Amino acid sequence: MTKKELEELVMEALRGLGGSAPIVDISRSIWEHHEHDLRDSGDLFYLWQYDIRWAAHSLRKRGALRPVAVTPKGYWELSG
């Protein structure tokens, strides 16, 4: 698993959570569905919760997630 693949996991989690969710729920969903992949990801395993924040930033820059300024604190939301 790579940092880039975490972007898709964030999107998958958000779709499964109805398009908007607190970061902790997104992390929980990713863990519940991809624990094995994360455990087998080498060093990424120790950084994945930090790296999903990097993934969210990248998704925001591409317009896939709504900007921080228009979402409740601690929530991530799909753009469309």
N, C-alpha and C positions, 0 to 999 in steps of 0.2 A: 504494500500500500504506500502511496506517495502523498505528499501534501496536496498536490493537485486533485487527487481522488477524493480528498476530504470535502472539496467543494460540492461534489455530487452527493456525498453523504449528508451534508447540510441541507441541500435542496430536497433530498428524499425524506429526511426527518421532518422538515417544514411541511411538505405536502401531506405526510402522514398525520401531522398535528393540526391540520386545517389551515395552513398558510401563515400562521402567526403563533409564536410561543416564546416563553421565557428561555433564556440561554440554558439554564439547568435542565429543562425538559428536552431540549434539542440534544444536549450531551447525553442524557439518559437514553433517549431513543437510539442514538448512534451506538452507544455501548450495548444496549439490549439486542440490536440487530447485527452488530459487527464486532462483537467482543473477540471472537476468534481471529478475524482479520487484523484487528488492532494488536492483539498479543503477538502475532506473527510478523509485525511490521518493523522489527528491529528498534532502532533508536526512536522512531516516530511514536512508539508505544508510550514513551516517557514524556512526550511533548504534545500528544494529540489534542488535548483540551486547549492548549495555547494555540496550536496550529489551526483549529477550527475557527478561531477568531481571525486569523490571517485569511482563511478561506472566505469568511463572511465579508471582510474588507474587500477582497478581490471581487466577490459577487456584487457588492454594492457599486464598485467602480464600473462593472459591466451592466448595471441596471437591473440585475436579477433580484436584488433585495432593495427594499425601500431605504432611503437615507436615514441615518441616526436621528437627524433633526425632526423627523416626522413620525417616529415610532416611540412607544413608551419605553422608559428607561429599563434596560435589561431584557428587552424583547427584540427578536428579529422577525421580519415580515417579508413575505414574497411580494414582488412588485405588482404582479398582475394576476 
